[in-house]
Amino acid sequence: MNGSIIRRQLRSNLLSGRMAIIIVLSVGMIVVQWWTTHQASFVLYDHEPTFLADVMLFSQFGSGAGLYLFLMPFLAALLGGSLVAEERHWKRAPFVISRCDRPIFLCSSLCAGFLLGGIGGLMPLALNMLVMGIVNPHMNFIEGTEWDETGLYLNRYVLVSSKSWAYPLYERNQWLCVAVICLLVFVISGLFATLAISSSLFIRRRHMELLVPFTLSLLWWLFTTSGKGGRDQWTHIIFLNFAPATVDELRAQNYVGIALSIILLLLATSIPLLIKGQRDVS
């Protein structure tokens, strides 16, 4: 990898209009999350103060989380998925490749794209936590049990369901849980960006590579939700949503979904790169 290429791509994209668009969209999702949480018709139960109560993914009452999870692949690709395509569009690629080999250029772009994609995908969640942490600087544990031993529903506020795969982490250490979730979002978002980069090697129309991660994510969601046996838990749209109403039997499927998402994204990124490499050799 070439450090100068990575630094240049990071700097130019973090200071670009794409980053401004992501920030604006993030603010919009935060507003949607807050408004649908506090202005909806239902009444929230009293609970211990915690800033996570107004944070996407953690709060079940706002609609911002669903919007965020669907748009996350696009946000990641928007910031980090067009590195190679933009170099080609502005005719800088031949000059860059003349100073280093094509594999080094691609590896450097994939590294920068992964970092940028992680930042782009994580930005709405991170900004949401920052704003709510300032507004409500508290972090208290909230019991996630929804049903008693007899199966009677408990009228209480639930943040992270006790049946969620994230609850053991949340119960043990809330900050550790937040860190793991942010890391998972960063990794998956970064892989969405690398998928866009690898697909851009075969796409000549500008900006079309941005739609590849979003489209494949949507198709994967449709495929998993049409099956049985917990297969609907295999998409990030489901396993990154910690709202109540899950069951213990699906927790293992959440782990399968996390592993599958990472493996499939790695494969989807690698296959176009291998095909392109073989074509260049021949």
C-alpha positions as CSV (number, residue, x, y, z in Angstrom):
1,M,0.0,0.0,0.0
2,N,1.0,3.6,-0.6
3,G,0.6,5.9,2.4
4,S,0.6,9.1,0.4
5,I,-2.3,7.9,-1.8
6,I,-4.3,6.9,1.3
7,R,-3.7,10.2,3.0
8,R,-4.6,12.2,-0.1
9,Q,-7.8,10.3,-0.6
10,L,-8.8,10.5,3.1
11,R,-8.1,14.3,3.2
12,S,-9.9,15.1,-0.1
13,N,-13.0,13.1,0.8
14,L,-13.3,14.1,4.4
15,L,-13.2,17.8,3.3
16,S,-15.5,17.2,0.3
17,G,-19.1,18.1,-0.4
18,R,-20.0,14.4,0.1
19,M,-19.1,14.7,3.7
20,A,-21.3,17.7,4.0
21,I,-24.2,15.8,2.4
22,I,-23.7,12.9,5.0
23,I,-23.7,15.4,7.9
24,V,-26.9,17.0,6.6
25,L,-28.6,13.6,6.1
26,S,-27.4,12.6,9.6
27,V,-29.0,15.7,11.2
28,G,-32.2,14.9,9.3
29,M,-32.3,11.3,10.6
30,I,-31.6,12.6,14.2
31,V,-34.5,15.0,13.9
32,V,-36.8,12.2,12.6
33,Q,-35.7,10.0,15.4
34,W,-36.4,12.6,18.1
35,W,-39.7,13.8,16.6
36,T,-41.1,10.3,16.1
37,T,-40.1,9.4,19.6
38,H,-41.5,12.3,21.5
39,Q,-44.3,13.6,19.3
40,A,-46.0,10.3,18.5
41,S,-49.3,9.3,20.0
42,F,-48.0,6.7,22.5
43,V,-46.8,7.5,26.0
44,L,-43.3,6.5,27.1
45,Y,-43.0,4.8,30.5
46,D,-40.8,6.5,33.1
47,H,-37.2,5.2,33.2
48,E,-33.8,6.0,34.4
49,P,-32.1,8.8,32.5
50,T,-29.8,7.7,29.7
51,F,-28.8,9.4,26.5
52,L,-29.3,6.2,24.6
53,A,-33.0,6.6,25.0
54,D,-32.9,9.0,22.0
55,V,-30.2,7.3,20.0
56,M,-30.9,5.4,16.8
57,L,-30.6,1.5,17.0
58,F,-31.0,1.6,20.8
59,S,-34.4,3.4,21.0
60,Q,-37.3,1.3,19.7
61,F,-39.8,4.3,19.6
62,G,-38.3,6.4,16.8
63,S,-38.4,5.8,13.1
64,G,-34.9,7.2,12.5
65,A,-33.2,3.8,13.2
66,G,-35.0,2.0,10.3
67,L,-34.2,4.9,7.9
68,Y,-30.6,4.8,9.0
69,L,-30.2,1.1,8.6
70,F,-31.6,1.2,5.1
71,L,-29.4,4.1,4.0
72,M,-26.2,3.0,5.7
73,P,-24.8,1.2,2.6
74,F,-25.4,4.3,0.5
75,L,-23.8,6.6,3.1
76,A,-20.8,4.4,3.3
77,A,-20.4,4.2,-0.5
78,L,-21.0,7.9,-0.9
79,L,-18.0,8.8,1.2
80,G,-15.6,5.9,0.4
81,G,-16.9,4.0,-2.6
82,S,-16.0,6.3,-5.5
83,L,-12.2,6.6,-5.0
84,V,-11.2,4.7,-8.1
85,A,-14.1,5.9,-10.2
86,E,-13.2,9.6,-9.4
87,E,-9.6,9.1,-10.2
88,R,-10.6,7.6,-13.5
89,H,-13.1,10.3,-14.2
90,W,-10.7,13.1,-13.6
91,K,-8.0,11.2,-15.6
92,R,-5.6,11.0,-12.6
93,A,-5.5,7.2,-12.5
94,P,-2.8,6.9,-15.3
95,F,-0.5,9.3,-13.5
96,V,-1.0,7.6,-10.1
97,I,-0.4,4.2,-11.6
98,S,2.7,5.4,-13.4
99,R,4.2,6.1,-10.0
100,C,3.2,2.8,-8.4
101,D,1.8,-0.5,-9.7
102,R,-1.9,-0.9,-10.3
103,P,-2.2,-3.5,-7.4
104,I,-0.7,-1.0,-5.0
105,F,-3.1,1.7,-6.2
106,L,-6.1,-0.6,-5.8
107,C,-5.0,-1.8,-2.3
108,S,-4.4,1.8,-1.2
109,S,-7.8,2.9,-2.5
110,L,-9.5,-0.1,-0.8
111,C,-7.8,0.8,2.5
112,A,-8.8,4.4,2.2
113,G,-12.3,3.5,1.1
114,F,-12.8,1.1,4.0
115,L,-11.9,3.9,6.5
116,L,-14.0,6.5,4.7
117,G,-16.9,4.1,4.4
118,G,-16.7,3.3,8.1
119,I,-16.8,7.0,8.9
120,G,-19.7,7.6,6.5
121,G,-21.8,4.8,7.7
122,L,-21.1,5.5,11.4
123,M,-21.6,9.3,11.2
124,P,-25.4,9.4,11.8
125,L,-25.0,7.1,14.9
126,A,-21.9,8.9,16.2
127,L,-23.5,12.4,15.7
128,N,-26.7,11.2,17.3
129,M,-24.8,10.0,20.4
130,L,-22.8,13.2,20.6
131,V,-25.8,15.4,20.5
132,M,-27.9,13.4,23.0
133,G,-24.8,13.0,25.2
134,I,-24.7,16.7,25.5
135,V,-28.4,17.2,26.0
136,N,-28.8,14.3,28.5
137,P,-25.4,13.4,29.9
138,H,-26.5,10.2,31.8
139,M,-25.8,6.6,31.3
140,N,-27.9,4.3,33.4
141,F,-28.7,0.6,33.0
142,I,-32.3,-0.2,32.1
143,E,-33.7,-3.7,32.7
144,G,-34.6,-5.4,29.4
145,T,-37.0,-8.1,30.6
146,E,-40.4,-7.7,29.0
147,W,-42.3,-10.7,30.4
148,D,-42.5,-12.2,33.9
149,E,-42.3,-15.9,34.7
150,T,-46.0,-16.4,33.9
151,G,-45.7,-14.8,30.5
152,L,-47.5,-11.6,31.6
153,Y,-46.3,-8.5,29.8
154,L,-44.5,-6.0,32.1
155,N,-45.5,-2.4,31.5
156,R,-42.1,-1.0,31.7
157,Y,-39.7,1.0,29.4
158,V,-37.3,-1.3,27.6
159,L,-34.2,0.0,25.8
160,V,-32.3,-3.1,24.8
161,S,-34.4,-6.3,24.9
162,S,-33.1,-9.0,27.2
163,K,-33.6,-11.4,24.3
164,S,-31.3,-9.3,22.0
165,W,-27.8,-10.6,21.2
166,A,-26.4,-7.3,22.5
167,Y,-28.1,-7.5,25.9
168,P,-25.4,-9.6,27.6
169,L,-22.9,-6.9,26.6
170,Y,-25.3,-4.1,27.6
171,E,-25.9,-5.7,31.0
172,R,-22.2,-6.2,31.7
173,N,-20.9,-2.8,30.6
174,Q,-23.0,-0.2,28.8
175,W,-19.9,1.6,27.4
176,L,-18.5,-1.7,26.1
177,C,-21.8,-2.4,24.4
178,V,-21.8,1.0,22.7
179,A,-18.1,0.5,21.6
180,V,-18.8,-2.9,20.1
181,I,-21.9,-1.7,18.2
182,C,-20.0,1.3,16.8
183,L,-17.1,-1.0,15.8
184,L,-19.6,-3.4,14.1
185,V,-21.3,-0.6,12.2
186,F,-17.9,0.8,11.2
187,V,-16.7,-2.6,9.8
188,I,-19.9,-3.4,7.9
189,S,-20.0,0.2,6.5
190,G,-16.4,0.0,5.5
191,L,-17.0,-3.3,3.6
192,F,-19.9,-1.7,1.8
193,A,-17.6,1.0,0.6
194,T,-15.0,-1.5,-0.6
195,L,-17.8,-3.4,-2.5
196,A,-18.6,-0.1,-4.3
197,I,-14.9,0.4,-5.2
198,S,-14.6,-3.1,-6.6
199,S,-17.8,-2.8,-8.6
200,S,-16.6,0.5,-10.0
201,L,-13.9,-1.4,-11.9
202,F,-16.7,-2.6,-14.3
203,I,-19.0,0.4,-14.2
204,R,-18.2,3.2,-16.5
205,R,-21.2,5.5,-15.8
206,R,-20.3,7.9,-13.1
207,H,-21.8,7.6,-9.6
208,M,-23.6,4.3,-10.4
209,E,-21.2,2.4,-8.1
210,L,-22.9,4.2,-5.2
211,L,-26.1,2.2,-5.8
212,V,-24.5,-1.2,-5.8
213,P,-24.1,-1.7,-2.0
214,F,-27.6,-0.3,-1.4
215,T,-29.2,-2.5,-4.1
216,L,-27.5,-5.7,-2.9
217,S,-28.3,-4.9,0.7
218,L,-32.0,-4.4,-0.2
219,L,-32.0,-7.7,-2.2
220,W,-30.3,-9.5,0.7
221,W,-33.0,-8.1,3.0
222,L,-35.8,-9.2,0.7
223,F,-34.2,-12.7,0.4
224,T,-33.8,-13.2,4.1
225,T,-37.2,-11.9,5.1
226,S,-38.9,-14.3,2.7
227,G,-37.6,-17.3,4.4
228,K,-38.2,-19.2,7.7
229,G,-36.2,-20.6,10.5
230,G,-34.7,-17.3,11.6
231,R,-33.2,-16.4,8.3
232,D,-34.6,-12.9,8.6
233,Q,-32.1,-12.2,11.3
234,W,-29.2,-12.5,8.8
235,T,-29.4,-8.9,7.5
236,H,-27.9,-5.9,9.3
237,I,-31.3,-4.1,9.0
238,I,-32.5,-6.7,11.6
239,F,-29.5,-7.6,13.8
240,L,-28.5,-4.0,14.3
241,N,-31.9,-3.1,15.6
242,F,-32.2,-3.9,19.3
243,A,-35.9,-3.2,19.7
244,P,-37.9,-5.6,21.9
245,A,-40.1,-8.4,20.6
246,T,-37.3,-10.9,19.7
247,V,-37.0,-14.3,21.1
248,D,-34.1,-16.3,22.6
249,E,-34.1,-18.8,19.8
250,L,-33.2,-16.0,17.3
251,R,-30.1,-14.9,19.2
252,A,-27.9,-17.5,17.6
253,Q,-29.3,-16.5,14.2
254,N,-28.1,-12.9,14.9
255,Y,-24.6,-14.2,15.3
256,V,-24.9,-16.1,12.1
257,G,-26.1,-13.0,10.4
258,I,-23.2,-10.9,11.6
259,A,-20.6,-13.5,10.4
260,L,-22.4,-14.0,7.1
261,S,-22.6,-10.3,6.4
262,I,-18.9,-9.8,6.9
263,I,-18.0,-12.9,4.9
264,L,-20.3,-12.2,2.0
265,L,-19.2,-8.6,1.8
266,L,-15.6,-9.7,1.7
267,L,-16.4,-12.2,-1.1
268,A,-18.4,-9.7,-3.0
269,T,-15.5,-7.3,-2.9
270,S,-12.8,-9.9,-3.7
271,I,-14.5,-11.6,-6.7
272,P,-14.5,-8.5,-9.0
273,L,-10.9,-7.7,-8.0
274,L,-9.8,-11.2,-9.0
275,I,-11.7,-11.1,-12.3
276,K,-10.2,-7.7,-13.1
277,G,-6.7,-8.9,-12.2
278,Q,-7.0,-11.9,-14.4
279,R,-8.2,-9.8,-17.3
280,D,-5.3,-7.4,-16.9
281,V,-2.9,-10.3,-16.9
282,S,-4.4,-11.8,-20.0
